[in-house]
Amino acid sequence: MSATLTLGESEAAACEGASTSSGDGLSDANTASLVASKSSTAKKAKDKHERQQNIRQLFAATGRMSWYDETMEPSWGEDPISLDNVVDICEQILWELHETNWCCELRALNAHLLDMSKWGSLHQWEREAQVAKVWDRRATRS
């Protein structure tokens, strides 16, 4: 037997060593515990696989890109993108990026200044809802 054993070989060697031991009945107990540990490992692997499959099914419809079709036309929101309006579309995209960045910075600043890490989840959500009113167009109308 070589000094380097894979996991399966080492378990088999442990079983062989246990079965050739003193013959006091411990070999059966050792074999039973090895079989139990193998079945629990197999169950954990099966459970992990099932969780992964459930997550894939959950997000399958939302994360997919539509299939490529040569007749498709690119668009930004409802606006089709063409050579005539590409500069305007780029400006709109850049504006969206700046606005999104500003929102993220405001939320991070709010959380930092108030040290919200010590708050409960419900209190944090309430505060974030108050901050989110900054972007609610209905709240800014008079």
N, C-alpha and C positions, 0 to 999 in steps of 0.2 A: 504494500500500500504506500503511495507517495505521500509526501508531507503536505502537499496542497490538495485540498479536497473542495469540491463545490458544495453548495448547501445540501443538495440531494444526496451526494456521496457521504457527507459527514453524518447526516441523519441515518443513513443506512448503516454506516459503521457503528454508530451509537446503538442501533438496534441489534446488530450482530454481537457487539461487545456485551450488551445486556443479556442476550439470550445464552451466551456462553459463560455467564458469571457463575456465582456460587451455587445456583440452583435452589435458592431459598424463596422463590416466588416473586422476587423483586423484578425479574425480567418481564413478567406479564404486566406489572404495574407500569414499568418504564415504557413498554411498547404501547400500552393503552394511552399514556399521557402524550406520547409522540403522535399517535393517531388523532387524539383530541386536538392537539395544537395544529396539526395539518388541516383538520377540518375547520377550525376557527379561522385559520389564515385564508383558507379557500372561501369561507363565508364573507370575510372582510373584503377580499378581492371582488367577489360577486356583488356585494353591496356597493362598493366604490364604482364598479362598472355600471350598475343600475342608476346610481346618482348621476353619473356623467351622461348617460343616455337620456335621462329625464331633463337635464339641463339643455342638452342639444335640442330636444323636442320643443322645449319651452321657447328657446330663442331662434329656432329654425326659420320662422316666418318673418321675424323682424330684422334680422341681420343680413338677409340675402340681398344680393344685387340682382337686378333684372337681367335676363339673358340678353346678350348682344344681338342686335338686329341692325342691318345696314340702313334700314329706312328710318331708324330712330333719329330724332333731332335733339341736340343738347338744349337744356333749359335751366334757368335759375328761377325757382319758384314757378310762377305761371308764365314767365317771359321766355320765349325762345331765344337762344343765343345765335347771333349771326355776326358776320363781319361788320355790319353797320352799327350794331349796338354793343360790341364787345368791350369798348372802353367804359361805357355806362355800367355794364354788368360788373366789370372789375371794380369800379368805384363802389358799387353796392355791396359787393363781397367784402371789400376792405373795410367799409363802414360797419358791416355786421361783425367782423372780427374785432374791431376796436370796441364796439359796444359790448360784445361778449366778454372781452378782456376787462373792461371797466366794471362790469357786473361782478366778475370773479374777484377783482381786487377789492371792491366795496364789501363784499361778503367776508373776505379774508380779514380785512381791516376791522370790520365790526366784531368778528369772532375774537380777534386778537385784543382789541381794546377792552372788551367786556370779559375776557378770559372765560369764554363759553365752555371750555373743556371741563370745567367743574360743575356745569349745570346738568340737570336731568334732560333726557331726550325730549320730553314734552315741552319743557321750557325753551330748549334750543329751537324746536320746530316753530313755536309761537313767535320767537324773535325773528327767525328767518322769514316767516310770513309777513311780519311787519316791514322788514327790509325789502322784501319782494314787491311791496306796494309802490316802491320807487318806479318800477317798470310797468305798473298797471295803468294803462291809458284811461280807464274808467275812473280811477281814483284821482287823476290830475285834472279832470274836467270840472268846470264850475257850473 
